[in-house]
Amino acid sequence: METFTPTSYTLECVATGREFEDTGWILTDPQCKEPSLVRARYAKRQLDVKPAEWGLYRYADWLPVRRMLKGSSAPVTYRSKGLAEHLGLSNLWITFNGYFPAIGATMTTCSFKETEAYSVCGRIPEDEKRVLVVASAGNTARAFAKVCSDNNIPLLLSVPYDNIGALWFDAPLNPCVKLISCAPGGDYFDAIYLSDLALKGPGFYAEGGAKNIARRDGMACTVLSAVTAIGRIPDYYFQAVGSGTGAIAAWEANQRLIADGRFGQNTMKLMVSQNAPFVPMYDAWQADSRAMLPYDEDKARRDAEIIDAKVLSNRHPPYGIRGGLYDALKATGGDIFVATNAMARKARKLFKELEGVDIYSAAGVATASLINAVAAGKVERDATIMLNITGGGEEHFQQGKELWYLKPSHVFPLDPDADEVVERVETLFA
């Protein structure tokens, strides 16, 4: 393998178009007067895909990374036979993020959150001494825990106590990874609030979520996988969303691929979906509102508890921000769909029967939405469709393995004392 060279890029503010240098861990443009995402503008206009042994970093030309970390895997895209025939689709392509060795998919956390973690952590300077802080509903935490453990990167995770069952591993973690939780009954937003309190400590810094270009461009590798496998930009992109970050990333990748010039000038329609009854972005979209609609906190927690796909329960997603999901849907002529637990469960069962591998609840929501869209005539049967399966293969990966679970060092009440949080997390890394 060749010696890795840090990727060359600049930053651009979506709202103003101002281009500037990335002088550090920049998440926003300090000169911008309104909430806006920033994007990476890469020096290489055309993507040079590296050999498979580079893992996720085979797409390093369009990743804002300083180094290449060990253990990464790239998404795998293949042309569907079983599901495509069942739905009467002639050109359905599945991008699989998970563990499915039969097709070459080897993500051992079984989730596309690995694409985020390897990109974000590859952006971190090797001499960074502070502790990275990540809030998660489950899968993101598992991915960051694996990457940081394997590469000795200090990490503080904040995950709702009710979701810590998602933090399974096939071996004990490096002690550089610590976990705190909000009390039972809390949701993803409570975990974010707890992480924000921890960030008041001087030795901690925020991963940044959707505002981090490395997170979005890591997720965008799903589209790079699909387009380079298909040979063209798809007509439709299906994915379930909690924050919408993956769909925003898909839109941004689409624009880069158009500028590349080798894959057509097509803008793929973003067909995203939420798990009912937790559907705040769907409600805002139906009202054609850039702003999220009022959502009672207690009802939001109850709705989040009901849905199978807990990872889709973000109460404050990057929906209305400039460059966010609202803009992405408007720019692509996309739409938001809803799938119930029953629909998603049926879709998961069907996918396993027809494609040969188990998939997560969120991927079941996306598959159910594709099924419903086809039935409603919302996609042409000869269209080129990308179905982003954001997680799967857990049953196969875990079979015969003794699992190890990360337990929280501290469980805080839903309205914690800020000073106590800071004191306790600082002690964890003393």
C-alpha positions as CSV (number, residue, x, y, z in Angstrom):
1,M,0.0,0.0,0.0
2,E,1.2,3.5,-0.9
3,T,2.2,6.0,1.8
4,F,-0.9,8.0,2.7
5,T,-1.0,11.7,1.9
6,P,-3.4,14.0,3.8
7,T,-6.3,15.0,1.5
8,S,-6.2,18.5,0.1
9,Y,-9.4,20.6,0.5
10,T,-10.9,23.9,1.5
11,L,-14.2,24.7,3.3
12,E,-17.2,26.5,1.9
13,C,-20.1,28.1,3.8
14,V,-23.4,26.9,2.2
15,A,-25.3,30.1,3.1
16,T,-22.8,32.6,1.8
17,G,-20.4,30.7,-0.5
18,R,-17.4,32.0,1.3
19,E,-14.4,29.7,0.8
20,F,-11.8,29.4,3.5
21,E,-9.0,27.2,4.9
22,D,-9.7,24.4,7.5
23,T,-7.4,25.6,10.2
24,G,-8.4,23.0,12.8
25,W,-11.6,21.3,14.0
26,I,-13.9,23.7,12.2
27,L,-17.6,22.9,12.3
28,T,-19.1,26.3,11.2
29,D,-18.0,29.4,9.4
30,P,-17.3,32.0,12.1
31,Q,-18.2,34.8,9.7
32,C,-21.6,33.5,8.8
33,K,-24.6,35.3,10.3
34,E,-27.1,32.5,10.1
35,P,-27.1,28.7,10.9
36,S,-25.4,27.0,8.0
37,L,-23.5,23.9,7.2
38,V,-20.0,24.1,5.7
39,R,-18.8,21.8,2.9
40,A,-15.5,20.5,1.8
41,R,-14.2,21.5,-1.6
42,Y,-11.7,18.9,-2.6
43,A,-8.6,19.6,-4.7
44,K,-9.3,16.6,-6.9
45,R,-12.4,17.1,-9.0
46,Q,-12.4,13.6,-10.3
47,L,-12.5,10.7,-7.9
48,D,-9.6,8.2,-8.1
49,V,-10.9,5.0,-6.3
50,K,-8.1,3.2,-4.6
51,P,-7.7,-0.6,-4.3
52,A,-10.0,-2.5,-2.0
53,E,-7.4,-3.1,0.7
54,W,-7.6,0.6,1.5
55,G,-11.0,-0.1,3.0
56,L,-13.1,3.1,3.4
57,Y,-10.0,5.2,2.5
58,R,-10.3,4.0,-1.1
59,Y,-12.5,7.1,-1.4
60,A,-9.9,9.3,0.4
61,D,-9.8,11.9,-2.5
62,W,-13.2,13.0,-1.2
63,L,-12.7,12.5,2.6
64,P,-11.2,15.3,4.7
65,V,-8.7,13.0,6.4
66,R,-5.2,13.5,7.7
67,R,-4.4,9.9,8.2
68,M,-5.6,6.4,7.4
69,L,-6.7,4.3,10.4
70,K,-6.6,0.5,10.6
71,G,-9.6,-1.8,10.4
72,S,-11.9,0.1,8.0
73,S,-14.3,-1.4,5.4
74,A,-16.1,0.2,2.5
75,P,-19.8,-0.2,1.6
76,V,-20.5,-2.8,-1.0
77,T,-23.0,-2.2,-3.9
78,Y,-24.6,-5.0,-5.9
79,R,-27.4,-5.5,-8.3
80,S,-30.4,-7.0,-6.6
81,K,-32.0,-10.1,-8.0
82,G,-34.5,-11.4,-5.4
83,L,-36.0,-8.2,-4.1
84,A,-35.9,-6.6,-7.6
85,E,-37.8,-9.5,-9.2
86,H,-40.3,-9.5,-6.3
87,L,-41.0,-5.7,-6.8
88,G,-40.8,-5.9,-10.6
89,L,-37.9,-3.5,-10.7
90,S,-35.3,-4.0,-13.6
91,N,-32.5,-1.8,-12.1
92,L,-32.5,-2.0,-8.3
93,W,-29.1,-1.7,-6.7
94,I,-28.4,-2.3,-3.0
95,T,-25.6,-0.6,-1.2
96,F,-25.0,-2.9,1.8
97,N,-23.3,-1.5,5.0
98,G,-22.7,-4.4,7.4
99,Y,-21.4,-7.9,7.7
100,F,-22.1,-10.1,4.7
101,P,-18.9,-11.9,3.6
102,A,-20.7,-13.5,0.7
103,I,-20.7,-10.2,-1.2
104,G,-17.5,-8.9,0.4
105,A,-19.1,-6.7,3.1
106,T,-17.0,-6.8,6.3
107,M,-18.2,-4.0,8.6
108,T,-17.9,-5.8,12.0
109,T,-20.2,-3.3,13.8
110,C,-22.7,-4.1,11.1
111,S,-23.7,-0.5,10.5
112,F,-22.8,2.3,8.1
113,K,-21.9,4.4,11.1
114,E,-18.4,2.9,10.5
115,T,-18.2,5.2,7.5
116,E,-18.6,8.2,9.8
117,A,-16.3,7.0,12.5
118,Y,-13.3,6.2,10.2
119,S,-13.7,9.5,8.4
120,V,-14.1,11.6,11.5
121,C,-11.3,10.0,13.4
122,G,-9.1,10.1,10.3
123,R,-9.6,13.9,10.5
124,I,-8.2,14.1,14.0
125,P,-4.6,15.1,14.3
126,E,-2.3,12.4,15.7
127,D,-1.1,14.7,18.5
128,E,-4.6,15.6,19.7
129,K,-4.7,15.2,23.5
130,R,-8.3,16.2,24.2
131,V,-11.2,13.7,24.5
132,L,-13.6,13.3,21.6
133,V,-17.3,13.5,22.8
134,V,-20.0,11.6,20.8
135,A,-23.7,11.4,21.6
136,S,-25.6,8.5,20.0
137,A,-28.7,6.5,20.1
138,G,-26.6,3.3,19.7
139,N,-25.1,2.4,16.4
140,T,-22.9,5.5,16.1
141,A,-21.5,4.9,19.5
142,R,-20.7,1.3,18.7
143,A,-18.8,2.4,15.5
144,F,-16.9,5.2,17.3
145,A,-16.1,2.9,20.2
146,K,-14.5,0.3,17.8
147,V,-12.5,2.8,15.8
148,C,-11.2,4.7,18.8
149,S,-10.5,1.5,20.8
150,D,-8.5,0.0,17.9
151,N,-6.6,3.3,17.2
152,N,-6.1,4.5,20.8
153,I,-8.2,7.7,20.5
154,P,-9.7,9.0,23.8
155,L,-13.5,8.9,23.5
156,L,-16.4,9.8,25.7
157,L,-19.8,8.4,24.6
158,S,-23.2,9.6,25.8
159,V,-26.0,7.1,25.1
160,P,-29.5,6.7,26.6
161,Y,-29.5,4.0,29.2
162,D,-32.4,2.3,27.5
163,N,-30.2,1.9,24.3
164,I,-26.9,0.6,25.8
165,G,-27.8,-2.9,24.7
166,A,-26.6,-1.8,21.2
167,L,-23.1,-1.4,22.6
168,W,-21.9,-5.0,22.0
169,F,-18.4,-6.0,20.9
170,D,-16.6,-9.2,20.1
171,A,-13.8,-8.3,22.5
172,P,-13.2,-5.9,25.4
173,L,-12.4,-2.3,24.5
174,N,-9.4,-0.2,25.1
175,P,-9.9,1.8,28.3
176,C,-9.5,5.0,26.3
177,V,-13.3,4.6,25.6
178,K,-15.7,5.6,28.3
179,L,-19.5,5.7,28.4
180,I,-22.0,7.8,30.4
181,S,-25.8,7.6,30.1
182,C,-28.9,9.6,30.8
183,A,-31.4,7.8,33.1
184,P,-33.9,5.2,31.9
185,G,-36.8,6.9,30.1
186,G,-34.4,9.3,28.3
187,D,-33.9,9.5,24.6
188,Y,-31.3,10.6,22.1
189,F,-31.9,14.3,22.7
190,D,-31.3,13.7,26.4
191,A,-28.0,12.0,25.5
192,I,-27.1,15.1,23.4
193,Y,-27.9,17.4,26.3
194,L,-25.7,15.3,28.6
195,S,-22.8,15.4,26.1
196,D,-23.2,19.2,25.9
197,L,-22.7,19.4,29.6
198,A,-19.6,17.2,29.5
199,L,-18.2,19.5,26.8
200,K,-18.0,22.3,29.4
201,G,-14.9,20.6,30.6
202,P,-11.7,22.0,29.1
203,G,-10.2,18.7,28.0
204,F,-13.1,17.7,25.8
205,Y,-14.2,18.6,22.2
206,A,-17.4,17.9,20.2
207,E,-17.5,15.5,17.3
208,G,-20.0,17.8,15.8
209,G,-22.6,15.5,14.2
210,A,-24.0,16.8,10.9
211,K,-21.9,19.9,11.1
212,N,-18.7,17.8,10.8
213,I,-17.7,17.6,7.2
214,A,-15.9,14.3,7.9
215,R,-19.1,12.7,9.2
216,R,-21.1,13.7,6.1
217,D,-18.4,12.8,3.6
218,G,-17.8,9.5,5.3
219,M,-21.5,8.7,4.9
220,A,-21.3,9.9,1.3
221,C,-19.1,6.9,0.5
222,T,-22.3,4.9,0.2
223,V,-23.2,6.9,-2.9
224,L,-19.6,6.7,-4.2
225,S,-19.8,3.0,-3.9
226,A,-23.1,2.8,-5.7
227,V,-22.2,5.2,-8.5
228,T,-18.8,3.6,-9.3
229,A,-20.5,0.2,-9.3
230,I,-23.4,1.2,-11.4
231,G,-21.5,3.5,-13.7
232,R,-24.0,6.3,-13.4
233,I,-25.8,8.4,-10.8
234,P,-29.0,6.7,-9.8
235,D,-32.5,8.2,-10.4
236,Y,-33.7,7.5,-6.8
237,Y,-32.0,7.1,-3.4
238,F,-33.9,5.4,-0.6
239,Q,-32.8,5.6,3.0
240,A,-34.4,5.8,6.5
241,V,-33.4,9.0,8.4
242,G,-33.2,10.1,12.0
243,S,-31.2,13.2,11.5
244,G,-31.2,13.2,7.7
245,T,-27.4,13.6,7.7
246,G,-26.9,10.6,5.4
247,A,-29.4,12.0,2.9
248,I,-27.6,15.4,3.0
249,A,-24.4,13.6,2.4
250,A,-25.9,11.8,-0.6
251,W,-27.0,15.1,-2.1
252,E,-23.5,16.6,-1.6
253,A,-21.9,13.5,-3.2
254,N,-24.3,13.8,-6.1
255,Q,-23.1,17.3,-6.8
256,R,-19.4,16.3,-6.7
257,L,-20.2,13.4,-9.0
258,I,-21.8,15.7,-11.5
259,A,-18.8,17.9,-11.4
260,D,-16.6,14.8,-11.9
261,G,-18.2,14.5,-15.4
262,R,-17.9,10.8,-15.9
263,F,-21.2,9.6,-14.3
264,G,-23.8,11.8,-15.9
265,Q,-25.6,15.0,-14.9
266,N,-28.4,13.3,-13.1
267,T,-29.8,14.6,-9.8
268,M,-31.1,11.6,-7.9
269,K,-34.4,12.1,-5.9
270,L,-33.9,11.6,-2.2
271,M,-36.6,9.3,-1.0
272,V,-36.2,9.2,2.8
273,S,-38.4,7.8,5.5
274,Q,-39.2,7.9,9.2
275,N,-40.5,5.2,11.6
276,A,-44.1,6.1,12.8
277,P,-45.1,7.4,15.2
278,F,-41.9,9.3,15.6
279,V,-42.1,11.5,12.4
280,P,-41.2,15.1,13.1
281,M,-39.4,15.7,9.8
282,Y,-42.2,14.1,7.9
283,D,-44.7,16.5,9.6
284,A,-42.6,19.5,8.8
285,W,-42.2,18.5,5.2
286,Q,-45.9,17.8,4.8
287,A,-46.5,21.4,6.0
288,D,-43.8,22.7,3.6
289,S,-42.1,24.2,6.6
290,R,-38.4,24.8,6.9
291,A,-38.8,25.1,10.6
292,M,-39.6,22.0,12.7
293,L,-43.1,22.0,14.1
294,P,-43.7,22.0,17.9
295,Y,-43.3,18.6,19.4
296,D,-44.1,18.0,23.1
297,E,-41.1,16.6,24.9
298,D,-43.1,13.9,26.8
299,K,-44.9,12.8,23.6
300,A,-41.6,12.8,21.7
301,R,-40.1,10.5,24.3
302,R,-43.1,8.2,24.2
303,D,-43.1,8.0,20.4
304,A,-39.3,7.3,20.4
305,E,-40.0,4.5,22.9
306,I,-42.6,2.9,20.5
307,I,-40.5,2.7,17.3
308,D,-38.4,-0.3,16.5
309,A,-35.7,1.9,14.9
310,K,-34.4,3.8,17.9
311,V,-31.6,5.2,15.9
312,L,-34.2,7.3,14.0
313,S,-35.3,9.3,17.1
314,N,-33.5,12.6,16.7
315,R,-35.8,15.4,18.0
316,H,-33.5,18.2,16.8
317,P,-32.2,17.1,13.3
318,P,-30.3,19.4,10.8
319,Y,-33.5,19.8,8.9
320,G,-34.0,23.5,8.4
321,I,-30.3,24.7,8.6
322,R,-28.9,26.0,5.3
323,G,-27.6,23.0,3.4
324,G,-29.7,20.7,5.6
325,L,-32.4,18.1,4.7
326,Y,-35.1,20.6,3.7
327,D,-32.8,22.1,1.1
328,A,-31.6,18.7,0.0
329,L,-35.2,17.5,-0.6
330,K,-36.1,20.7,-2.4
331,A,-33.1,20.6,-4.6
332,T,-33.6,17.0,-5.7
333,G,-37.4,16.9,-5.9
334,G,-37.4,14.3,-3.1
335,D,-39.9,13.2,-0.6
336,I,-40.3,11.9,3.0
337,F,-42.3,8.7,3.6
338,V,-43.5,6.9,6.8
339,A,-43.3,3.2,7.7
340,T,-44.9,1.6,10.7
341,N,-43.1,-1.0,12.9
342,A,-45.3,-3.6,11.2
343,M,-44.3,-2.5,7.7
344,A,-40.6,-2.5,8.6
345,R,-40.8,-5.9,10.3
346,K,-42.4,-7.4,7.2
347,A,-39.8,-5.7,4.9
348,R,-36.9,-7.0,7.0
349,K,-38.3,-10.6,6.8
350,L,-38.8,-10.2,3.0
351,F,-35.3,-8.8,2.6
352,K,-33.7,-11.8,4.4
353,E,-35.7,-14.3,2.4
354,L,-34.9,-12.7,-0.9
355,E,-31.4,-11.2,-0.4
356,G,-30.0,-13.7,2.1
357,V,-29.0,-11.5,5.1
358,D,-30.7,-9.9,8.1
359,I,-31.0,-6.2,8.2
360,Y,-31.6,-3.6,11.0
361,S,-34.9,-1.9,11.8
362,A,-33.9,1.4,10.1
363,A,-33.0,-0.5,6.9
364,G,-36.3,-2.2,7.2
365,V,-38.0,1.2,7.3
366,A,-36.2,2.2,4.1
367,T,-37.1,-1.1,2.4
368,A,-40.7,-0.8,3.4
369,S,-40.8,2.7,1.9
370,L,-39.4,1.4,-1.3
371,I,-42.0,-1.3,-1.4
372,N,-44.8,1.3,-0.7
373,A,-43.4,3.7,-3.3
374,V,-43.4,1.1,-6.0
375,A,-46.9,0.0,-5.1
376,A,-48.1,3.7,-5.3
377,G,-46.4,4.2,-8.6
378,K,-44.0,6.8,-7.2
379,V,-41.0,5.3,-9.0
380,E,-40.7,3.9,-12.5
381,R,-40.1,0.2,-12.7
382,D,-37.2,0.7,-15.1
383,A,-35.6,3.5,-13.1
384,T,-32.1,3.1,-11.6
385,I,-32.7,2.9,-7.9
386,M,-30.2,2.9,-5.0
387,L,-31.4,1.3,-1.7
388,N,-29.1,2.2,1.1
389,I,-29.2,-0.6,3.6
390,T,-27.6,1.2,6.5
391,G,-27.1,-1.9,8.7
392,G,-27.3,-5.6,8.6
393,G,-25.6,-9.0,9.1
394,E,-25.6,-8.9,12.9
395,E,-27.1,-12.4,13.2
396,H,-24.3,-13.8,11.0
397,F,-21.5,-11.9,12.7
398,Q,-22.6,-12.7,16.2
399,Q,-23.2,-16.4,15.6
400,G,-21.0,-18.5,17.9
401,K,-19.3,-15.4,19.4
402,E,-19.1,-14.4,23.1
403,L,-20.1,-10.8,23.2
404,W,-18.8,-8.1,25.5
405,Y,-20.9,-5.1,26.4
406,L,-19.8,-1.6,27.3
407,K,-21.3,-0.4,30.6
408,P,-21.8,3.2,31.6
409,S,-19.3,4.6,34.2
410,H,-22.1,7.0,35.3
411,V,-25.8,7.2,34.9
412,F,-27.1,10.8,35.3
413,P,-30.7,12.0,35.9
414,L,-32.5,13.6,32.9
415,D,-31.9,17.0,34.5
416,P,-28.4,16.6,35.7
417,D,-26.2,19.1,37.6
418,A,-23.7,20.5,35.1
419,D,-20.8,20.8,37.5
420,E,-21.3,17.2,38.7
421,V,-21.2,16.0,35.1
422,V,-18.0,17.9,34.3
423,E,-16.4,16.7,37.6
424,R,-17.3,13.0,36.9
425,V,-16.2,12.9,33.3
426,E,-12.9,14.6,34.0
427,T,-12.2,12.0,36.7
428,L,-12.8,9.3,34.1
429,F,-9.9,10.5,32.0
430,A,-7.6,11.7,34.8
